[in-house]
Amino acid sequence: MTVMETIRKRYSCRAYKEKPIEKDTLDTILEAARLAPSARNTQDWRFVIVTEDGTKRQVAGCTNRPEVFEKAGVIIVGCSNSDHVMRCGQAIAPIDVAIALEHICLQATELGLGTCWIGAFDSEKARRILSIPDEIIIVELMAIGYPADTKPEPKRESIDKIVCYEKWAF
């Protein structure tokens, strides 16, 4: 599968088979995250991998769709250990973690798994459940598992609606 085929195939999976993800498959997915770029090569991302059913149920309970996400094989909690702000004014934490999580999405998709970014969650509740220290930034959750649904390629804006050249022209 080419990178573009993988990108086109990826969607926000919201129905999972209750099937664990094999260790070697999960290791391959996590290696993709490890290889992601980061600001100043800080590699500030940290991931809590939740696979145990009881803990997964608790973490899923922090989300707006616990009945969906507790069935995923894994819930990943994407964190950063950096409060660094780049010269452009952007914090590196959400950017670096998002890049690494998208590497996870694409690798998981290539391996036949479904993924879903989860932004609707109670971070303080997740912090307590997983004993994440206060100084660590919880950026995003991600469900990964064997899909029990399929989705068509989502409708997207045309290139001319999202791209201009040389100066702002929208």
C-alpha positions in Angstrom: 0.0 0.0 0.0 1.4 3.4 -0.9 1.4 6.3 1.6 -1.4 8.0 -0.4 -3.5 4.8 -0.4 -3.0 4.6 3.4 -4.0 8.2 3.8 -7.1 7.7 1.7 -8.1 4.5 3.6 -7.7 6.0 7.1 -10.9 7.2 8.8 -12.2 7.8 12.3 -13.3 4.3 13.3 -16.1 4.2 15.9 -16.9 0.5 16.0 -14.3 -2.1 17.1 -14.2 -5.8 17.4 -13.4 -6.9 20.9 -10.0 -8.4 19.8 -6.6 -7.6 21.3 -3.8 -6.2 19.1 -0.9 -8.6 18.8 2.3 -7.4 20.6 4.4 -7.4 17.4 1.7 -5.3 15.6 1.6 -2.9 18.5 5.4 -2.6 18.6 5.4 -1.8 14.8 2.8 1.0 15.4 4.7 2.4 18.3 8.0 2.4 16.3 6.3 4.6 13.8 5.6 7.1 16.6 9.2 6.9 17.8 10.4 7.9 14.3 8.3 11.0 14.1 9.9 14.4 13.9 9.8 16.9 16.8 10.7 20.5 17.5 14.4 20.7 18.1 14.4 16.9 18.1 13.2 17.0 21.7 11.2 13.8 21.3 8.9 15.2 24.0 6.1 12.7 23.4 5.2 10.1 25.9 2.5 7.4 25.4 0.6 5.5 28.0 -0.6 2.3 26.3 -3.8 1.0 27.8 -4.7 -2.6 27.0 -6.0 -4.1 30.2 -9.8 -4.3 30.0 -10.6 -2.7 33.4 -8.2 0.2 32.9 -9.4 0.6 29.3 -13.0 0.8 30.5 -12.0 3.5 33.0 -10.2 5.5 30.4 -13.0 5.1 27.9 -15.2 6.4 30.7 -13.4 9.7 30.4 -14.6 10.1 26.8 -17.9 11.1 25.2 -18.3 7.6 23.7 -17.2 5.1 26.3 -19.3 2.3 24.8 -17.3 2.6 21.6 -13.8 3.2 22.8 -13.7 0.5 25.5 -14.0 -2.1 22.8 -10.9 -1.0 21.0 -7.8 -3.2 21.4 -5.8 -0.2 22.7 -6.3 3.3 24.0 -3.2 5.4 23.7 -2.8 8.5 25.9 -0.6 10.9 24.0 1.4 13.2 26.4 4.3 15.6 26.3 6.9 16.4 28.9 7.7 19.8 27.5 6.2 23.3 28.0 8.5 24.8 25.4 7.1 27.4 23.1 8.6 27.9 19.7 9.7 31.4 18.4 6.5 31.5 16.3 4.5 31.4 19.5 3.2 27.8 19.2 3.7 25.3 22.0 5.5 22.2 20.8 3.5 19.7 22.9 0.3 19.5 20.9 2.2 19.7 17.6 4.8 17.1 18.4 2.3 14.7 19.9 -0.1 15.2 17.0 2.7 14.3 14.5 3.6 11.2 16.4 -0.1 10.2 16.7 -0.7 10.6 13.0 2.3 8.3 12.3 0.5 5.9 14.6 -2.7 6.3 12.6 -1.1 5.7 9.3 0.9 2.7 10.4 -2.1 1.2 12.1 -4.2 1.7 8.9 -1.5 0.0 6.8 -1.7 -3.0 9.1 -5.5 -3.2 8.8 -6.4 -1.5 12.0 -8.8 1.3 12.7 -8.0 4.4 14.7 -9.9 7.4 16.2 -8.5 10.6 17.5 -10.3 11.4 20.8 -10.4 15.0 21.8 -13.6 14.9 23.8 -12.3 13.6 27.1 -11.8 14.6 30.7 -8.0 15.0 31.0 -8.0 15.4 34.8 -9.9 12.2 35.2 -7.5 10.3 32.8 -4.6 11.8 34.7 -5.9 10.4 38.0 -6.7 6.9 36.5 -3.3 6.6 34.9 -1.2 8.4 37.6 0.1 10.9 35.1 2.1 13.7 36.9 0.7 17.2 36.9 3.6 18.6 34.9 2.9 16.2 32.0 0.6 17.6 29.3 -2.1 15.2 28.2 -2.7 16.2 24.5 -5.0 13.6 23.0 -6.3 10.0 23.3 -6.4 7.6 20.4 -8.3 4.4 20.1 -6.8 1.6 17.9 -8.4 -1.7 17.1 -9.8 -4.1 14.5 -12.6 -2.2 12.8 -16.2 -3.5 13.0 -17.3 -0.9 10.5 -16.2 0.7 7.2 -16.5 4.2 6.0 -16.3 5.7 2.5 -13.6 8.2 1.8 -14.7 11.4 3.5 -15.7 14.5 1.5 -13.0 17.0 1.4 -12.6 20.5 0.1 -11.0 20.9 -3.3 -7.4 22.0 -3.4 -8.2 25.5 -4.8 -10.3 26.1 -1.6 -7.5 25.3 0.8 -4.3 26.4 -1.1 -3.1 29.7 -2.4 0.4 30.6 -3.6 2.8 33.4 -2.7 0.3 35.4 -0.6 -3.1 35.0 1.2 -5.8 34.9 -1.5 -8.9 33.5 0.1 
